[in-house]
């Protein structure tokens, strides 16, 4: 399969996860971009953020048009997420990849356990 189609399939999977679950596209993007598409790990993390942003905007529009988005309830999370994103973006280049992988794995494990236990 050509690289172009690998990128398209990877993006489609991320969009599907993001649309169905409201998040989670990055869960697929980082490993697929690294292992299947051949991007360096650091580039995969950054590319994941760049891809999830427009996918999230599209999901917000769909949820809003369907009346399923309480905008005023979402604003505090948006502000907190923006601050966290700015901080993480500044420290990203200074963190060793081994720690990024471990943190990503811990986050996936935590999310999986919470999803299975429905906490």
C-alpha positions as CSV (number, residue, x, y, z in Angstrom):
1,X,0.0,0.0,0.0
2,X,1.4,3.4,-0.9
3,X,2.3,6.0,1.8
4,X,-0.5,8.3,0.5
5,X,-3.1,5.7,1.3
6,X,-1.6,4.8,4.6
7,X,-1.9,8.5,5.6
8,X,-5.5,8.6,4.3
9,X,-6.4,5.5,6.3
10,X,-4.7,6.7,9.4
11,X,-6.5,10.1,9.2
12,X,-9.9,8.3,8.6
13,X,-9.4,6.2,11.6
14,X,-8.6,9.2,13.7
15,X,-11.6,11.1,12.4
16,X,-13.9,8.2,13.1
17,X,-12.6,7.8,16.7
18,X,-12.8,11.6,17.2
19,X,-16.4,11.8,15.8
20,X,-17.7,8.8,17.7
21,X,-16.1,9.3,21.1
22,X,-15.5,13.1,21.1
23,X,-11.8,12.4,21.4
24,X,-9.3,9.6,21.0
25,X,-8.1,10.1,17.5
26,X,-4.6,10.8,18.7
27,X,-4.7,7.4,20.3
28,X,-4.5,5.9,16.8
29,X,-2.5,8.6,15.2
30,X,0.7,8.4,17.2
31,X,1.4,4.7,16.8
32,X,0.2,4.5,13.2
33,X,2.1,7.5,12.1
34,X,5.3,6.1,13.7
35,X,5.1,2.5,12.8
36,X,2.9,2.3,9.7
37,X,3.7,5.6,8.0
38,X,7.3,5.8,9.1
39,X,7.3,9.3,10.7
40,X,9.8,9.9,13.5
41,X,8.2,9.7,17.0
42,X,8.5,13.4,17.8
43,X,7.0,14.3,14.4
44,X,4.2,11.8,15.1
45,X,3.2,13.5,18.4
46,X,3.3,16.9,16.8
47,X,1.4,15.8,13.7
48,X,-1.2,14.1,15.8
49,X,-2.0,17.5,17.5
50,X,-2.1,19.2,14.1
51,X,-4.5,16.7,12.8
52,X,-6.8,16.4,15.8
53,X,-7.3,20.2,15.9
54,X,-9.3,20.4,12.6
55,X,-11.0,17.1,13.3
56,X,-12.2,18.4,16.7
57,X,-13.5,21.6,15.1
58,X,-15.5,19.5,12.7
59,X,-16.8,17.3,15.5
60,X,-17.8,20.5,17.5
61,X,-19.8,21.8,14.5
62,X,-21.6,18.5,14.0
63,X,-22.4,18.2,17.7
64,X,-23.5,21.8,17.8
65,X,-25.8,21.5,14.8
66,X,-27.4,18.4,16.4
67,X,-28.0,20.3,19.6
68,X,-25.7,18.1,21.7
69,X,-23.1,20.8,22.6
70,X,-23.6,22.9,25.7
71,X,-21.3,25.7,24.7
72,X,-21.3,27.5,28.1
73,X,-20.4,24.2,29.8
74,X,-17.5,23.6,27.5
75,X,-15.8,27.1,27.8
76,X,-13.9,26.4,31.1
77,X,-12.4,23.2,29.6
78,X,-11.5,25.1,26.4
79,X,-9.6,27.7,28.4
80,X,-7.9,25.2,30.6
81,X,-7.0,23.1,27.5
82,X,-5.5,26.1,25.7
83,X,-3.3,26.9,28.7
84,X,-2.2,23.3,29.0
85,X,-1.5,23.1,25.3
86,X,0.6,26.2,25.4
87,X,2.6,24.9,28.3
88,X,3.1,21.4,26.8
89,X,4.1,22.9,23.4
90,X,6.8,24.9,25.1
91,X,8.3,22.0,27.0
92,X,7.7,19.3,24.3
93,X,11.1,19.7,22.7
94,X,12.9,19.4,26.0
95,X,11.3,16.1,27.0
96,X,13.1,12.9,26.0
97,X,11.1,10.5,23.8
98,X,11.3,7.7,26.3
99,X,9.3,9.8,28.8
100,X,6.8,10.9,26.1
101,X,6.2,7.3,25.2
102,X,5.8,6.3,28.9
103,X,3.4,9.2,29.6
104,X,1.4,8.4,26.4
105,X,1.2,4.7,27.4
106,X,0.2,5.6,31.0
107,X,-2.6,7.9,29.6
108,X,-3.8,5.2,27.3
109,X,-3.8,2.6,30.1
110,X,-5.6,5.0,32.5
111,X,-8.3,5.8,29.9
112,X,-8.7,2.1,29.1
113,X,-9.2,1.1,32.7
114,X,-11.7,3.9,33.3
115,X,-13.6,3.0,30.1
116,X,-13.8,-0.7,31.2
117,X,-14.7,0.1,34.8
118,X,-17.1,2.9,33.7
119,X,-15.8,5.2,36.5
